[in-house]
Amino acid sequence: MAQILAVDDSASMRQMVAFTLKGAGHDVTEASDGTQALTLAKSKKFDLVLSDVNMPNMDGIALTKELRTLPDFKFTPILILTTEAGADKKQDGKAAGATGWIVKPFNPDQLLATVKKVLG
């Protein structure tokens, strides 16, 4: 299955996302903020990145912009998983290169369906 990078400053949220994705057979690597995620992304290829928006050090929008500058992540699906539901934030995410937007709390079935859809 897919190699997925899950980025969230909340350990419990990372655990829920990882549990859901691992249950569907995916390999999940966790990062606690955008800076850590970017470091991981520079050393390993991921098939999908799931990121929160509001995090310390580097937020999800900045992370998305940075990932899009890396050759390995030019076309990698990046899903934003956040409590932010505002149109302006979604537009910021889209402008940064995000593939999709999922609002927390997430429905595990919806998350898996979205992951399956963006992975093709």
Sine and cosine of phi, psi and omega as CSV:
sin_phi,cos_phi,sin_psi,cos_psi,sin_omega,cos_omega
0.00,0.00,-0.25,-0.97,-0.13,-0.99
-0.99,0.11,0.49,-0.87,0.15,-0.99
-1.00,-0.03,0.89,-0.46,-0.09,-1.00
-0.86,-0.52,0.70,-0.71,0.08,-1.00
-0.98,-0.22,0.89,-0.46,0.00,-1.00
-0.96,-0.27,0.86,-0.52,-0.10,-1.00
-0.86,-0.51,0.89,-0.46,0.03,-1.00
-0.32,-0.95,0.64,-0.77,0.02,-1.00
-0.97,0.22,-0.20,0.98,0.04,-1.00
-1.00,-0.05,0.90,-0.43,0.00,-1.00
-0.87,0.50,-0.64,0.77,-0.02,-1.00
-0.92,0.40,-0.60,0.80,0.04,-1.00
-0.93,0.38,-0.68,0.73,0.05,-1.00
-0.86,0.52,-0.67,0.75,-0.01,-1.00
-0.90,0.44,-0.68,0.74,0.01,-1.00
-0.90,0.43,-0.68,0.73,0.01,-1.00
-0.90,0.43,-0.73,0.68,-0.01,-1.00
-0.88,0.47,-0.69,0.73,0.01,-1.00
-0.86,0.51,-0.72,0.69,0.00,-1.00
-0.88,0.47,-0.74,0.67,-0.07,-1.00
-0.95,0.32,-0.65,0.76,0.02,-1.00
-0.91,0.42,-0.57,0.82,0.04,-1.00
-0.89,0.46,-0.41,0.91,0.02,-1.00
-1.00,-0.10,0.12,0.99,0.07,-1.00
1.00,-0.06,0.11,0.99,0.00,-1.00
-1.00,0.08,0.43,-0.90,0.13,-0.99
-1.00,-0.07,0.78,-0.62,-0.07,-1.00
-0.87,-0.50,0.77,-0.64,0.12,-0.99
-0.94,-0.35,0.72,-0.70,-0.05,-1.00
-0.96,-0.29,0.57,-0.82,0.10,-1.00
-0.70,-0.72,0.58,-0.81,-0.08,-1.00
-1.00,-0.04,-0.14,0.99,0.09,-1.00
-0.30,-0.96,0.11,-0.99,-0.04,-1.00
-0.89,0.45,-0.57,0.82,0.00,-1.00
-0.90,0.44,-0.73,0.68,0.03,-1.00
-0.90,0.44,-0.65,0.76,0.01,-1.00
-0.89,0.46,-0.67,0.74,0.00,-1.00
-0.90,0.44,-0.66,0.75,0.05,-1.00
-0.87,0.50,-0.71,0.70,0.03,-1.00
-0.89,0.46,-0.68,0.74,-0.04,-1.00
-0.91,0.43,-0.47,0.88,0.01,-1.00
-0.97,0.23,-0.28,0.96,-0.03,-1.00
-0.93,-0.37,-0.13,0.99,-0.05,-1.00
-0.53,-0.85,0.60,-0.80,0.03,-1.00
-1.00,0.03,0.76,-0.65,0.06,-1.00
-0.90,-0.43,0.50,-0.86,0.02,-1.00
-1.00,0.08,-0.34,0.94,-0.06,-1.00
-0.36,-0.93,0.59,-0.80,0.10,-1.00
-0.86,-0.52,0.76,-0.65,0.08,-1.00
-0.90,-0.43,0.87,-0.50,-0.08,-1.00
-0.71,-0.70,0.62,-0.79,0.16,-0.99
-0.95,0.30,0.24,-0.97,0.09,-1.00
-1.00,-0.07,-0.84,0.54,-0.12,-0.99
-1.00,0.08,0.98,-0.21,0.01,-1.00
-0.61,-0.79,0.41,-0.91,0.07,-1.00
-0.95,0.32,0.26,-0.97,0.07,-1.00
0.93,0.36,-0.85,0.53,0.07,-1.00
-0.50,-0.86,0.84,-0.55,-0.02,-1.00
-0.98,0.18,0.11,-0.99,-0.07,-1.00
-0.91,0.41,-0.52,0.86,0.02,-1.00
-0.94,0.35,-0.72,0.70,0.04,-1.00
-0.90,0.44,-0.64,0.76,0.04,-1.00
-0.87,0.49,-0.71,0.71,0.00,-1.00
-0.86,0.51,-0.71,0.70,0.02,-1.00
-0.86,0.51,-0.71,0.70,-0.01,-1.00
-0.90,0.43,-0.69,0.72,0.00,-1.00
-0.88,0.48,-0.63,0.78,-0.02,-1.00
-0.91,0.42,-0.30,0.95,0.05,-1.00
-0.99,0.11,-0.25,0.97,0.00,-1.00
-1.00,0.07,0.75,-0.66,-0.02,-1.00
-0.80,0.60,-0.65,0.76,-0.02,-1.00
-0.93,0.38,-0.30,0.95,-0.08,-1.00
-0.90,-0.43,0.20,0.98,-0.01,-1.00
-0.85,0.53,-0.63,0.78,-0.06,-1.00
-0.87,-0.50,0.16,0.99,0.02,-1.00
-0.94,0.33,0.74,-0.67,0.05,-1.00
-0.88,0.47,0.72,-0.70,0.07,-1.00
-0.81,-0.58,0.90,-0.44,0.02,-1.00
-0.97,-0.26,0.72,-0.69,0.06,-1.00
-1.00,-0.09,0.83,-0.55,0.00,-1.00
-0.89,-0.46,0.96,-0.28,-0.19,-0.98
-0.48,-0.88,0.26,-0.97,0.11,-0.99
-0.99,0.15,-0.25,0.97,-0.02,-1.00
-0.95,0.33,0.86,-0.52,-0.02,-1.00
-0.88,-0.48,0.01,1.00,-0.06,-1.00
-0.93,0.37,0.59,-0.81,-0.01,-1.00
-0.87,0.50,-0.59,0.81,-0.02,-1.00
-0.91,0.41,-0.65,0.76,0.03,-1.00
-0.91,0.41,-0.68,0.74,0.02,-1.00
-0.87,0.49,-0.64,0.77,0.01,-1.00
-0.91,0.42,-0.64,0.76,0.06,-1.00
-0.86,0.51,-0.67,0.74,0.00,-1.00
-0.90,0.43,-0.69,0.72,0.00,-1.00
-0.90,0.44,-0.69,0.73,0.00,-1.00
-0.89,0.45,-0.54,0.84,0.01,-1.00
-0.97,0.25,-0.33,0.94,0.02,-1.00
0.90,-0.44,0.20,0.98,0.01,-1.00
-0.92,0.39,0.62,-0.79,-0.01,-1.00
-0.99,0.14,-0.60,0.80,-0.04,-1.00
-0.37,-0.93,0.09,-1.00,-0.13,-0.99
-0.66,-0.75,0.84,-0.54,0.04,-1.00
-0.85,-0.52,0.77,-0.63,-0.03,-1.00
-1.00,-0.04,0.72,-0.69,0.09,-1.00
-0.99,0.17,0.47,-0.88,-0.09,1.00
-0.94,0.35,0.64,-0.77,-0.07,-1.00
-1.00,-0.03,0.44,-0.90,0.09,-1.00
-1.00,-0.05,0.85,-0.52,-0.04,-1.00
-0.79,0.62,-0.67,0.74,0.00,-1.00
-0.91,0.42,-0.63,0.78,0.03,-1.00
-0.91,0.41,-0.67,0.74,0.02,-1.00
-0.87,0.50,-0.75,0.66,-0.01,-1.00
-0.90,0.44,-0.62,0.78,0.03,-1.00
-0.90,0.43,-0.66,0.75,0.00,-1.00
-0.92,0.38,-0.68,0.73,0.02,-1.00
-0.87,0.50,-0.73,0.69,0.00,-1.00
-0.87,0.49,-0.65,0.76,-0.02,-1.00
-0.90,0.44,-0.74,0.68,-0.06,-1.00
-0.97,0.25,-0.39,0.92,0.04,-1.00
-0.99,0.15,-0.29,0.96,0.05,-1.00
0.99,0.13,0.00,0.00,0.00,0.00
